[in-house]
Amino acid sequence: MADQGFIAVPPEMVAPLIADRASWRRWWPDLALTVREDRVEKGIRWTVAGPFTGTMEIWLEPSLDGTMLHYFMHAEPTGAKAAGTSGAEVLAMNRACREAGKKMNFEVKAVLERGRAVGEAPAHTRTSTPAEG
């Protein structure tokens, strides 16, 4: 599963929010995440355990005047979920994981773009002009 979204700030502003371990439990309450690689302003890679086993990554890519946040999860159901899981159940689990990724992305975006009007240049790109006198 993969998804992405744009955040109008540079990756070094996104990275601390993604690295906040307290947020991980809120974003993915049923997953046990172990950091495999902390790439700082490039994102984080985890191993995943719980109802799924596999890997997950958030990749932060500089883009235009901000960051493309890419969310990847490659995992399979475990335990009772793995045995006898129907196609419909797999689709529902996939959708739930995609929704969790979207929720995380929108939360980070809302925090970092707070106060920015639609269509307005990101704060980090605005230049102030000297006052005329």
Secondary structure, DSSP 8 states (H G I E B T S, - for coil): -EEEEEESS-HHHHHHHHH-HHHHHHHSTT-EEEEEEE-GGGEEEEEEESSEEEEEEEEEEEETTEEEEEEEEEEEE-HHHHTT--HHHHHHHHHHHHHHHHHHHHHHHHHHTTT--TT---GGG--------
